[in-house]
Amino acid sequence: MATKLPWPVKLPVRTAAPQDDVDDAALRVRGREDHAAGATAVVVALQHGVEQMGPLRTARTLLRLNQVDGFDCQGCAWPDPDPEHRHTAEFCENGAKAVAEEATLRRVTRDFWARHTLDDLAGRSDYWLGQQGRLTEPVVRRPGSDHYEPISYSEAFELIGEQLRSLPSPDAAAFYTSGRTSNEAAFAYQLFARAFGTNNLPDCSNMCHESTSVALAETIGVGKGSVHLHDFYDTDLVIIAGQNPGTNHPRMLSALERAKKTGAKILAVNPLPEAGLMAFRNPQTPKGLLKGEHLADLHLPIRANGDLALFQWFGRAVVEAGRLDRAFVEAQTSGFEAWAEHVRSTDKSEVLAATGLTEAQLDEATALVVASPRFITCWAMGITQHRNAVGTIKEIVNLHLATGAIGLPGSGVCPVRGHSNVQGDRTMGIWEKSPDSFLDAVRDEFGFDPPRRHGHDTVDTIRAMRDGEVQFFLGMGGNFVQAAPDTGATEAALRNCAMTVHVSTKLNRSHAVAGTTAIVLPTLGRTERDVRGAGAQTREQFVTVEDSMSMVHASRGRLAPPAPGVLSEVSIISGIAAATLRDRDDATGSIDWAGFAEDYSAVRRHIAAVVPGCEDYDAKVRAPGGFQLPHAPRDTRTFTTASGKGVFSVVPLSVLTVADDQLVLQTLRSHDQYNTTVYGLDDRYRGISGGRRVVFLNREDARDRGLADGDHVDLVGVWEDGVDRVAHDFRVVLYDTSRGSAAAYYPETNPLVPLDSQADQSGTPTSKGVVITLRRATS
């Protein structure tokens, strides 16, 4: 993003948090935009920064974002360019918004807690809660109280330790992790949970890319993508399926722009024609600002859940065209003949019905795939959050194995993670199903045998809290209530706990959904200096993260903490662990938690001994740009599956079919949003301003229901359990989306996602395949 504006712009300064909640009467709708970024993105980014941080702090902070000696973006996990190729302003509009939210000058003080009851906070919008500012001291809601009140960290740690020791079993506790947690914090966190005696380590990956992890582990032996950023500069075709890079991973647009300039084609597969898939105006160059680069050579407006049929058709096409890497298939894969026989039977009429595409669109897309020796397939939640998600990703892998488009320059599979360190958390052991090899390494390094029984994932944790089996919940970052499906069920489950604890930088709705005892612990953010020790013994710490392409690098904040005494995640975890485990007389009681809290190099030395590929970790992450973790399919075209080969999968064709009066709803983000954090009330690219309760409908679908643009409807969930799930009063917006598909923002629509509607094998909530009907709103 450019550091200078193309013309003088007066930026407003508004440091006070909004005191009124969202007024949807201010909602306005105009035409969608046909490009992403540009001068407007620069202006909007700076507006957010100045409003939250002031002008000098904005400049000082943003210019350290994603730099070698700076801090990693709190937003998406798109990789950084090599150190020598980074821009002075190496960030996007939404990255700037994320920084402004964290580095804000607004503060939540004890006066705030005294003014607001839990019921009051529970009735506020996510936007209002987030805009109140940074948390500054620990608070506790004691049994029977309707307020939080201040508490010291040490007293909070003692209360938590006392509660954990009183549980009937270690499995009565759950330790949730957000994808923004650093590698050091994640490693310490999983170690604490396992030393305590449980594998209940649900995380945000369970709700997003778990389908990816399952499918890739079974087919190529590694649950991660196989490409490097350089591959985008040396490819013939990039397929982008179920992903909106313009809002969710904006820095990806620079890579797509460069791919186009080297001759690559781009195929966009998405129900909605997103601006970031159409064209990119790069603010880094005058030409980019004025004209930009057209991106998608073809947009397929696919019907929601039609992707499996599409990729099976691509598979048939490459088999029939003889576009196969026979030598690679025979030497390095298994199951090809069964797969080839299966896809040869794929019926074009069934594919057209499943995808909602015209024959001309399907033929044009197929020709692009067949004509491209080197190609990359990228995907995100539009693929992973369906019932048949694992099968769809296996079909993507089948296409790459058949053509040999993996482990070669310009080719490979590229799941794009939506949170900055969700991949790193899994690498560090945040997983309810960690393999025995990882647990063996923990045993050998720390002298105790971790529990071997698999723990609860996110959805199972909600069920266990609901049923009274889990009585303690600790959330390390994130906004669990609003990230999870079936909001009503999730809130009731949390309120059923004896204790809930949230480690957070800012206020969110999860803090208002309290257990009998509830504790909120403020923590340092990525932007802030983390200094441990006192006097001559002070030492500045740094943390590390892993991006979507397995690059691991350091992150160093430079701002002062939001208030004196605010602790880091590593220190908080260490304090809770010490208070919980200190009286044990086995190896779990002798872990040096105090040493972890004082020097993160101590944590990294243990990471080097436990985590595969992390040998000499502390030294390697200090190098500019860090290092890349090993990946056998990418590095040597070999596979660590059970058979030692890449595995072709025969996936039965399945399609989500609904009745004539029903639609398939996909939940999505606005452009003023990152996951559950709402930065503002505009969705500039889709033409929405001043509100969020909108539902995007195909014009013919609206007409068939007697609806017009501007009408208000309730979204009514359809699920087999008979529970009445309704999201009230959404404005109809007629949009160029595929027939039979609807779209609306989460978390407002999360109440419609049934807890038991999950992807096969992975358990991921089916947030992109929610069956609904519409009824006119009565209010």
N, C-alpha and C positions, 0 to 999 in steps of 0.2 A: 504494500500500500504506500502511496506517495507521501512524503513528509510535508510537501507544500501544496496548498490549494491552488487551483487554476485561476482563482479570482478572490478578491477580498471577501471574507464571510464573517459576519458578526455572530459569534456563538453565545447562546444564553448561559448564564451562570445561575444555577438553582441548587444550592447545597442542602436545603431542607427536604426531608422526606415528605411525600404526600400524606396529608392527613385525612383525605377522603378516599373511599374505596372506589372500585371500578364502576363507572356509569355507562352501561351499554347503550343508553340512549344517544351517546355521542358517536356510535359506530357509523362509519361511512364506507361505501363500496364504490370503487372505480375500476377501470380496466386493468388487467394484469400487465406487468412489464415484460419486455421481450429480451432483456439482457440482465446480467448480474454485475455488481460492483460499479465501477465508474466513479465520477466525481461525487455523486450523491452518497456513495458509501463512505468516502473520505469525510464528508461533512457530518454524516450521522455518527461515525465513529468518534470524531472529535467532540461532537455535542455531548455524547454520553460521557466521555472522559472529563470534559470541563464541568458538566453538571455534578458529577460525583466526586471529582478529585481536585478541580481547579486547574488552570492552564499550565503552571510550571510542573506540578506533580504529574500531570498527564504526559507532558513531553518526556520528563525524566523516566517515567515508568515504561511507556510504550516503546521507547528506543532500546530497552533492555530485553524486550519480549522476544523469545526464541533466538537469542544471541548466544554465542559460545560461552561468554562470561556472564550471561544473564539467567533469566528464569524461563521455564517451560510454560507454554500456554495452558491455562486451566481448562480449555475447551476440548476440541477434537484431538484425535491421535494421528492426524496426518503428519508424515515425517518432515523434518527440516532438510533443506538442501545442504550439500557439503559446506563446511565452514567458509571456504574461499568463494562460494557462490551465493552467500546470503546478502539480501538487501539491507540497507540501513534500517528500513522499516519492514521487518520480516513478520508481518501479521496481517490479518484480515479484519473486516468490519466486526464480525461477531467475536473474534479474539479480543479486539479492543473493548467491546462491551463486557466480556467476561472479566477482563482486568479492572475495568471501572467498577464493576459490582464488588470485587474483592478489595480494591484499593480506595474505596469510597471514604470520605471524611465523616460520613454519618455514623452515629454510634447508638447502640441500644444500652442504656444505663439502668441502674436499679430503680430510678424513677419510672421508667417505662414499665418494668415488671409490676410495680406497685399500682399503676393506673389500669392495667389490663388483666382481666380474669382469663382463665382458660377458655371459657365459653365465648368471650369476646374475640379472642385470637382465633378460635375455631371457625368463627363466622366471617373472618376476613379473607380476602382473595390472596392468592399466591403472590401476585404483583405487589399488593400493599405490604404484605409481610416482608418480602425481600427488600423493599425500598426503605425499610426502617434503619438499615445500616449494620455495622459489624457488632457482634457480641463481644463484651468486654470483661465479663467475670462469670464464673460458674454460678448456676442457680439450681435450686431444688424445689420440687413440688412435693410436700410431705403429705402423708395419708390424710384425707379429709379436707385438705386445703383446696381453694380454687385459684390460688396464686402461686407463682414461683417466687422464691426469695433467695438472696445471696447466700453463698456457701463458699468455703475455701476449697482449692483443689485437694489439699490433703484430707480434709474431712469428707469430701466427695469420694475420694479413692477408698477411704475406710468403709463408707456406707456400701459402696459397690462390692468390695471384697467380702464384707459381712454377708451381703445378700447372696453372693455366689457360693460361699461356703455353706450356706443354709439350705441350698437346693437339694432335693432328694437324689439327684443324679447330675453329673456334668452335662448330660444330654438334655437337661431342662433349661439350658442356656443356648442362645443363638448369637453369633457374632457376624453381623452384616458389614459388607465393605462397599463403599462407593469407588468408582473407577478413577477418582482424582487422588486417591491415597498413593503416597510415594512407595517405591520399592522397599526402602528401609522400614517404613511403617508397616507395610503389608507383611514383610517377613517376620517382624516382631509380633504382629497381631496373630498370624497363624501359629507361631510358636507358642504364644500365650494360650490360645484356645486348645491346642493339642496337649500342652503341659497341664492345663486344667482338666482335660480328659474327654474332649469332644471334637468331632469333625463337622459340627454344625457351623459351617462357614458359607452361608449364602452370600451372593454378591450380585452386582448389577449385571454382570455377564449372563447370569441365569435368565434375565429378562430381555437380552438383546441378541448377542452373538453365540449363545450356547448351541444353537442349531449348527452354526459354523464349526465350532469346536468338535462336536460329535461327528459330523459328516467328514471333515478333513482328517481327523484322527483315524477313522475307519478306512479311509481310501488312500491317503498318502502318508499316514503315520505321524503327522504333525498337525495340531489344531490351529495352525497359523497360516497366513498367506505366504506365497512363494516368490514374491517379486520385490525388487528394489526400486527406488524412485528412478534410477537410471533407465529401467526397462521402459518407462513411458516415453523416453526419448528415442527409442529404437524399436518401435512396434509398428505393425500395419493396421491394427484395429483395437479399439478399446470399447468393450461392451459394458455399459453402466446400467445395472438392473436393480430396481427397487431402492434407488438412492437419489438424494437431492443434494449434490455437492454445493450448490450456490448458497444454501443456508446452513447445512450441517457440517460441511468440510470445505469452506470457501478457498483455502489455500490450494486445494486440489485443482482449482481452475487454472492456476499457473502451469501446472504439469500438463493439463489437457491442451492448453494453448500451445505449449512447446511441442507436444505430440503432433498437433495439427500442422505446425510449421515444418515438421520433418516428414510430412506426408501421410500421417495416420488418419484413418477414418474413425468416426465415433458413432456408435449405435446406442441410443438412449431408449431404455425400456421402462416405462413408468405410466401409471394411469393418468397422471396430470402432466401437462407440458410445463415443467418447472423452468424458470428463467435461467438458472445456472446450468441447465442442460442445453440451452438454446444458443446463448452468446455470452461472451465475457469481455468487458471493458477493463483492461488492466490499468489500475491507477499508477503503476510504476513508470509508464511511458506516455509521452504526449500522444502518440498514435493510438495507444490503447484507450486513453481517455476519450478521444474524439471518435474513433471508429470501432475499435475492438475486433475480436476474432469470433467468427461464427463457429460454433462447436459441433453440435449434432448434425451429422450428415443425414440421419434418419431418426425420427422419433416414433416409437411404437406405442400407441396409447392402449396398452394391454389391459384387459379386464383383470380386476383384482383376483389373485390366485391362479392366473393362467400361465405362470412362468415355467412350471414343470412341463406342460405340454409344449411350450415354445422350444425349450432346450432339447426335448426329445426329438422334435422335428429337425433341429439343427444336427443332432446326432445322426438321424436317418440320412440327411443330406450329405454329410461328409463320408458316410459309408458308401452311399450310392455313387458319389462322385469319385471315389477312390482317393480321397484327400486324407490318407492315413500315413502314419509313420510306422510302417510294418516292422522295421528292425527294432525300434524302441518298444513297440507293443509286444513283440515276441520275447524280447530279452528281459524287459523290466516290468511287465504287467501280468495280471491273471484275470480270467473271466471275460476276455474280449468276445469270444464267439457267442456266448450266451447273450451278452449285451447287444451285439450286432444283430442277432436274430430277433431280439425283442424290438429294437427301434425300427427295423425294416417293416414291422407290422403297424407302425404308427400311421393312423388314418388322418389325412389332411382335413377332412370335414370335421373331425373331432377336435383337431387342433384349432381350426378357425372358430368353432363354437366355444371352446374353452378360453381362447385369448380375446375374442371379440374383434379380431383384426380382419381387414379385407384380404382377399387373396393376393392383391398387388402388394400390400404392405408386407405380408409374410414372404412373398417371393423376393422382394427387394432386400429384406434383411438376410434371408438365407444366402443370397448371392454374395453379400458382403462377407459373411462368415466363411463360405467355401473359398472365396478368392483371397483370403488373408492367412498366409503361412504363419505369421507371428501375431498372436493376439493375447490380450489381457481381459479377464472378466472381473469386474468390480461389482460388489453388492453390499447391501446394508439391510436395514430393518424391513424394507419392502419384500425381501426374500425370507428372512429368518423368522418372522413372526406370523407364520401360517402353520396350519395343522400338518401340511406335507413339506415343511421347510427343509428337513434333513434330506428327504428324497430329492428335492429340487437342487440342493447344493451337490449331492452326489451326481446328479445328471450334468451339472456344470463341470465337475471333475471328469466325468466320462468323456466329455467333449475334448478336454485338454489332453487326457491320456491318449485318446484315439489319434489325435493329430500330432502328438509329441510336443504340444505347446506348453511345456513346463520344464523348468530348469535350463532354459535357453534364453539368451538376451531377447528382450522384447516380448516374452511370453510368461504366462503364469496366472495363478488364481490370486485375487486381491480382495479379501474381505476388508472393508473399511470400518474400523472401530469408531464408535461414536463418542468415546470418553477418553480423556488424555492418557490415563494409565491403566485402563481396564485390562489390557493385555499383559502389562507388567505385573499386576496383582496376581493374575493366574500363574505366571512364571514363578512368582515368589511363594506359591503354595496356597493361595486363597482359592480353595476348591473343596467342596464337600466330598469329592470322589478322588482325592489324590492317589496316584498309583503307589504300590508298595515300595517301588524303588526310591521315590521321594521320601516316604516315611522311614525307610531304612537309613537313608542319609541323615535325617533328623536324629534318629536313634544313635547313630554312630558318632555324630558331632556333639550331642548334648547328654548322652548317657541315660535316656529314658525311652521306653517303647511307646510311641504315640498310638492312640486308638486306631484300630483298623476298620471298624464298621463305618460304612458310608454315613455321612450326616445328611441334614436337610438342605435342599436348595431353597430358593426364595419362596416359591409357592408352597412347598411342604412346610416351611417355617410358619407361614400364615396359618395353615391348617393346624399345625401343632400348637400355636398360641391360642387359636380358637378353641381347641379341645382341652386346653389346660396342661398339655404335655410340656410345652416350653413356657416357662414362667419369667424368664429374664431375657431382655433384648438389648443388645448394644449395637448402635449404628455408627460406624466409622465414616462420617461424611454422608452426603446425599440427603435426599428427602424421601424416606421410605414410603410414607403414606401415599404420596403423589406419584411415585415411580411405579408402585406395584399395581396389579390389576384389581378389579372388583373392590373399589374404594370402600364401600360400606362394610364388606367382610374384613378388609384389612384394618380399618379403624377399630372395629369391634374386637379383633384379635389382639391388637396392641393394648387396648384398654383392659383386656383380660389378664395382662401381665402383672406380676408383683412389682417389677421394676423395669422401667425403660430408661435407657441412657443414649444420648445423642452427642457426638463430637462434631461440632459445626463451626463454620466461620460466620454464618448469618442465620437470621431467624427464618424458619419455614414451617409449613403446616404440621409436620411430624411432631414438632414441639408442643403443639396444642392437643395432640392425641396421646394422652399420658397414661402410664400405668399407675398403680396404686402409689408408688413412689416414682418420681421422674426427675432425671438430672440432665441438664444441658451444660456441656463443657466447651467453652470457646477454644479455638485453636488457631495457630498461625496459618497464613495462606502462602501460596507460592511466591507472592510479590515481596515477602517480608524477610528481613535479616533474622537469622536464627543463631543466637549467641548463647553458648552454654558455659558454665563455670563462673567464677568470680575473681576479681582482682587480676593478679598476674597469670591466673590459670584460665582466663577466658579464651574461648576458641570458637571461631565462626564455623558453623556447620553447613553442609549442603546435602541435597538428596538427589536421587536418580529416578528416572522414568524410562519406560519402553514404549515406542510408537507402534503403529500398525505394521511396520515392515521390519520389526525385530531389532531396531536400532536402540541402544541403551546409552543414555547420556545424562550429564549432571544438570541440576537446576539450582540457581543461587538467587535468592531474593535480596533486595537492597533497601526496602522501605522499613521504617521503624514499626514495631508491633502495634496493633490497634489500641493497646492499653498496656501499662506496666504489668509484667508477670504472666502474660498470656503464653501458654505452653504450646510446643509443637505436638504433632500426632505421635511421634516416637516417644516423647517424654510422657505424654498422657498414657499411652499403652504401657509403658514401663512402670509408671506409678500405679496403675490399676493392677498389673501383674504382680508387682512386689507386695501390694497390700493383700492380694488374694492368696499367693503361694508361699509367703515367707516362712510360715510355720511348718512346712512340710519337711520331712527328714529324708527324702529321697533326692534324686538328681533334679527333679523339677523345682525343688526349693533352693537350689544353689545356682540357678541361672543368674548371670550378672546383669540384672535389669538396670541398676544404677549406672553401670558402665555403658550400657546401650544409650541411656538418656544423655550422658555427658559427651559421648564421642561416637558419631554414627559410623566411623571407620570400623569400630568394633562389630557393628551389625554387618557391615560389608565383608569383613573377614569370615564371618559365619556363612554369609551368602555364597562366598567363593567355595566353601567346603561342601555345601548342601545342594546348590542349584546347578543342574547340568549346563555347561557352556559358560559358566561364570567364574572360571578359574582366574586368579589374579584380579578379581573384580575391582578392588579399591584403586589399583593403579590404572586399569584400562578405562574406567569412567572419568578419570582426570584428563585424559587426552582430549584435545579439541574435537568435538563431534562424537566422542564416545566410541563405541564398538558395536558390531552386529553379531547377534547370537547365531549359532550354527543352525542350519536348516537343511537336512539331507536332500530333499527333493530339489531345492533351489541350488544347492552347492555342488552336488555330485549326481543328480538325477537318480538317486537311490531312495529306498523307502523303508521306514522302520515299522511297517505293519507286521502282523503276525506271520504272514507268508514271506515277508521281505520284498514284496513287490507292490506296485501300484494296483489298486483293486478296482475293477469295473463292477458296477452295481446294476442289477436289473431292478428298476423301480416301476411298479405298476402305476399307470396313469390315474391320477385322482384329481378331481376338480371340485371346488366348493360350489355346489348348486343350491339355489334358493327358490322359493315360491315367487309367483309373479308380483306379489305385493311387497316383497322384501328386497333389500339392498345389502351389499357388502360394504361395510364401513371400514376405512383405514384411519387410524389415529395418526396425527402428524404434528410437527412443530410449526409455529409461526416463525417469521424471520426475526422477530424480536424475542427470541426464546432460545435457551440452550437446555435441553432435557427438561427438567421441571422448573428451572430458573427463568422467570419471565422478566425480560429487560424493559419491555414497554408494551403498548397496546396496538402496535402497527404490524402488518405483514405486507411490507411495501411491494414485494415481487408479485404477490397475488392480488394486490389492489385493495387491501383491507386496512382501515385505520380506525382508531378509537375504541376498539372492542375485540372480543375473542369468540363470542358465542355465535359462530356461523357454521353452516353446513354447506359444502360445495356439492352441487348436484348437476348431473347431465341434464340438458334442456328437455330432452325427450322423456326422461324419467320423471322430471317435475311435471311436465304436461300430462303424462299419464295419470298422475295423482291429483290433478287439478290445482297444481301449485304454480305460483308466479314468483319472480324475483322480488325479494322483500317480505314475503310471507314468513310467519313464525311457526315453527313446528317443534314438537317434542320428539326426541329420538328414543325409540322403545326397543330394548334389547330382546332378542329371541333366543332362548336357550332351554334345554330340556328339563331343567330343574324346577321350572315354574316360578322362580323368583322374579318379582316385578322390578326390573332395572330400567330406569328412565332418566334421561338427561333432558332437562326442561328448557324450553324457550330458546331455540336456535333460529337465527335469521337465515332464510334460504338465499344462497348465492348461486346463480346459474353460471356454469363453468364448463370449460372444454375438458371434461374428464370422461373416462370410458363409460359406456352404457352399463348400468347395473351396479356401478361403483359410487360410493359417496366418501367424503373426507371431512374431518373436523379435528380441531386441536385437542391434544391432551395437555394437562390432566383432566380437563373438563369432561372428557368422554371416557376416562378410565372406569367410572362406575358401570359402564356397559360391557366391560370385558370380563366374562365369567371366570371365576377362579379355576374351574375345572376345564376350561377350554385351552388346551395346551398342544404344542407341537409334539408329534410322535417322537419318541426316543429322547429328545432334549428337554421336554417340559417347559419350553419357552411359551409365555402367554401369547395368544393369537391376536395381538393388537392390530394387525393389518387385515384381519379376516373376521370382523364382528358382524353378525347378522342382525339387521335392524328393520323395523318398519317406521313409518312416519305418521304422526297424527297432528292435526292443527293444535297449536298452543292455545290454551284457554285464558291465560293470564294476560 
